[in-house]
Amino acid sequence: MNPTTPHSSDAWRTRPTRVGSACCRRQRRLHRKQWRRATRGKTSNAYDPNGNVISDGVRSYTNMSFNLPQTITQGATALTFLYGTEHQRI
């Protein structure tokens, strides 16, 4: 049998995968399992009295008085948000 035909045992190496194919779904499922195992027990969320997340184990958050994030910090990198008079992000 020709090794490039779909009935060959090597066909999975030569055919392109479609996004909705069973092979692609299996790969996504495997990736999710591996991610869950890698992060299990390593993250814990901390909350302020208003129920806003202030830490997720990786990043720290500071919030405005109207419960929207002001800064998100991870290591030496900080992301700052600005808001208008009606609390819309600028």
Buried (B, 14 or more C-beta within 10 A) or exposed (E): EEEEEEEBEEEEEEBEEEEEEEEEEEEEEEEEEEEEEEEEEEEEEEEEEEEBBBBBEEBBBBBEEEEEBBBBBEEEEEEEBEBEEEEEEE
